[in-house]
Amino acid sequence: MSDRIVTEVVIVGAGPAGLFQVFELGLLGMKCHIIDSLKQPGGQCTELYPDKPIYDIPALPVCGAQELIDRLLQQIKPFGAEFHLGEEAIELTTEASGRHRLLTSAGTVFDAGAVVIAGGVGSFQPRRLSLEQAPAHEGSQIHYRVKSAADFHGRKLVIFGGGDSALDWTLELAPKADSIALVHRRADFRAAPASVARMRELVAAGRLRVVEGLAHELHSVAGELKGVHVKSASGELELLDAEHLLVFFGLAPKLGPIGEWGLEIDKRAIKVDTEHFQSNIPGVFAIGDINTYPGKKKLILSAFHEAALAAFAVQHHLYPAKKQFLQYTTTSPAMQKRLGVATA
Ligand SMILES: Cc1cc2nc3c(=O)[nH]c(=O)nc-3n(C[C@H](O)[C@H](O)[C@H](O)COP(=O)(O)OP(=O)(O)OC[C@H]3O[C@@H](n4cnc5c(N)ncnc54)[C@H](O)[C@@H]3O)c2cc1C
């Protein structure tokens, strides 16, 4: 387990809300760390609709969703927030001192004066194989991500899915696996056309099998996975030999651990007040899609407004004696210095 990281603020979630929170805290002179369970920042924008245009960001008549994230990352650069990607925030406790201890799935421990939860619709988790015996083999013979491709060389593999991840790994592993079958529920594949074409070539060359159907039941002997029964649309069962199953059914958001932190929750969202965006736990704030209050609208625009007000509330929580006043970036030398644009 790594050492404790002492910081003013930890932000949970690197979607548009969390990223803009870095900016608003930075303008007020506060440093933060930001965590996301995904491997890249951007939340829903990057994970669900990177190529789609957004039309309701003020002053940007049209902006691609990934472009918005790239612009936010550029905007927050001067504040040097430290990113902890691929780590899920799993535990949050408040100590007698009022400071917060936050633990991530990678074992990182934060000791923070304030926590801003910008967890959106929750952390994205791989959709799992919904077979009764599957959990017993997860991590050993059933995998939802590939940590080391070499682990699968020379092995009997069955890959599930019809999207880019399923096809990419099928193409990568086909020349190296002992045998490989790609199982998809229908004949059409969502993956990039070039990958689908290459996959069909490998099938024609007899290097790969494609099976249309659904996982029906695991076949295990003495606790070891030996294969999987796949059921076709007409109800026929076929047993495919397998030492490993690689499952790529995409990612789905789950409120997950946030629901167990003692926060007041209403319909899977954290209740906050609209002056400070603070939860029922003093020093724990919530912005963006994850919060709720009368009139809440789950829009990026709303998240940006909430981040601005939450930054003032965080500052007051950390430094109650500090006098607060509104400054403009246009004219404030202090803010311009923090932004790295001061001329004098
Ligand atoms: C198809 C589509 C189109 C949309 N179009 C628009 C539009 O045109 N205009 C608009 O304003 N809005 C639009 N939205 C909504 C907009 O994307 C959301 O309002 C916005 O993404 C919310 O930002 P957020 O940062 O609050 O949450 P998210 O974008 O959901 O990001 C939250 C992040 O928190 C992380 N997280 C959650 N829990 C944890 C945890 N325990 N540990 C670590 N990380 C965690 C998640 O992995 C995620 O990356 C659209 C949404 C969709 C799906």
The ligand as a Tripos MOL2 file, in Angstrom:
@<TRIPOS>MOLECULE
LIG
   53    58     1     0     0
SMALL
NO_CHARGES

@<TRIPOS>ATOM
      1 C1        -25.2710   10.3620  -25.5530 C.3       1 LIG1
      2 C2        -25.2200   11.5320  -24.5850 C.ar      1 LIG1
      3 C3        -25.3020   12.8170  -25.0850 C.ar      1 LIG1
      4 C4        -25.2560   13.9170  -24.2080 C.ar      1 LIG1
      5 N1        -25.3440   15.1820  -24.7210 N.ar      1 LIG1
      6 C5        -25.2860   16.2610  -23.8920 C.ar      1 LIG1
      7 C6        -25.3820   17.5930  -24.3850 C.ar      1 LIG1
      8 O1        -25.5560   17.8100  -25.5920 O.2       1 LIG1
      9 N2        -25.3000   18.6260  -23.5080 N.ar      1 LIG1
     10 C7        -25.1410   18.4240  -22.1550 C.ar      1 LIG1
     11 O2        -25.0480   19.3940  -21.3940 O.2       1 LIG1
     12 N3        -25.0600   17.1530  -21.6480 N.ar      1 LIG1
     13 C8        -25.1310   16.0850  -22.4820 C.ar      1 LIG1
     14 N4        -25.0580   14.8160  -21.9570 N.ar      1 LIG1
     15 C9        -24.9400   14.6590  -20.5040 C.3       1 LIG1
     16 C10       -23.5090   14.9290  -20.0410 C.3       1 LIG1
     17 O3        -22.6050   14.0600  -20.7060 O.3       1 LIG1
     18 C11       -23.4230   14.7550  -18.5380 C.3       1 LIG1
     19 O4        -24.2800   15.6970  -17.9380 O.3       1 LIG1
     20 C12       -21.9920   14.9770  -18.0670 C.3       1 LIG1
     21 O5        -21.1080   14.0110  -18.6080 O.3       1 LIG1
     22 C13       -21.9280   14.8990  -16.5380 C.3       1 LIG1
     23 O6        -20.6250   15.1350  -16.1810 O.3       1 LIG1
     24 P1        -20.0500   14.5690  -14.7940 P.3       1 LIG1
     25 O7        -18.6190   14.9510  -14.7800 O.co2     1 LIG1
     26 O8        -20.9720   14.9830  -13.7040 O.co2     1 LIG1
     27 O9        -20.2140   12.9820  -14.8980 O.3       1 LIG1
     28 P2        -19.5840   11.8880  -15.8750 P.3       1 LIG1
     29 O10       -19.3490   12.4410  -17.2170 O.co2     1 LIG1
     30 O11       -20.4870   10.6970  -15.7460 O.co2     1 LIG1
     31 O12       -18.1780   11.5480  -15.2200 O.3       1 LIG1
     32 C14       -18.1160   10.9570  -13.9570 C.3       1 LIG1
     33 C15       -16.8120   10.2190  -13.8050 C.3       1 LIG1
     34 O13       -16.7040    9.7710  -12.4540 O.3       1 LIG1
     35 C16       -16.0830    8.5050  -12.4260 C.3       1 LIG1
     36 N5        -16.4270    7.8300  -11.1640 N.ar      1 LIG1
     37 C17       -17.6450    7.5800  -10.6480 C.ar      1 LIG1
     38 N6        -17.5560    6.9560   -9.4600 N.ar      1 LIG1
     39 C18       -16.2260    6.8110   -9.2160 C.ar      1 LIG1
     40 C19       -15.4750    6.2310   -8.1620 C.ar      1 LIG1
     41 N7        -16.0620    5.6780   -7.0870 N.pl3     1 LIG1
     42 N8        -14.1330    6.2480   -8.2600 N.ar      1 LIG1
     43 C20       -13.5000    6.7980   -9.3310 C.ar      1 LIG1
     44 N9        -14.1640    7.3530  -10.3720 N.ar      1 LIG1
     45 C21       -15.5030    7.3610  -10.3020 C.ar      1 LIG1
     46 C22       -16.6490    7.8130  -13.6620 C.3       1 LIG1
     47 O14       -15.7870    6.7590  -14.0950 O.3       1 LIG1
     48 C23       -16.7170    8.9630  -14.6740 C.3       1 LIG1
     49 O15       -15.5580    9.0390  -15.4730 O.3       1 LIG1
     50 C24       -25.1320   13.7060  -22.8040 C.ar      1 LIG1
     51 C25       -25.0400   12.4050  -22.3080 C.ar      1 LIG1
     52 C26       -25.0810   11.3170  -23.1750 C.ar      1 LIG1
     53 C27       -24.9800    9.9300  -22.6140 C.3       1 LIG1
@<TRIPOS>BOND
     1     1     2 1
     2     2     3 ar
     3     2    52 ar
     4     3     4 ar
     5     4     5 ar
     6     4    50 ar
     7     5     6 ar
     8     6     7 ar
     9     6    13 1
    10     7     8 2
    11     7     9 ar
    12     9    10 ar
    13    10    11 2
    14    10    12 ar
    15    12    13 ar
    16    13    14 ar
    17    14    15 1
    18    14    50 ar
    19    15    16 1
    20    16    17 1
    21    16    18 1
    22    18    19 1
    23    18    20 1
    24    20    21 1
    25    20    22 1
    26    22    23 1
    27    23    24 1
    28    24    25 2
    29    24    26 1
    30    24    27 1
    31    27    28 1
    32    28    29 2
    33    28    30 1
    34    28    31 1
    35    31    32 1
    36    32    33 1
    37    33    34 1
    38    33    48 1
    39    34    35 1
    40    35    36 1
    41    35    46 1
    42    36    37 ar
    43    36    45 ar
    44    37    38 ar
    45    38    39 ar
    46    39    40 ar
    47    39    45 ar
    48    40    41 1
    49    40    42 ar
    50    42    43 ar
    51    43    44 ar
    52    44    45 ar
    53    46    47 1
    54    46    48 1
    55    48    49 1
    56    50    51 ar
    57    51    52 ar
    58    52    53 1
@<TRIPOS>SUBSTRUCTURE
     1 LIG1         1 GROUP 0 **** ****
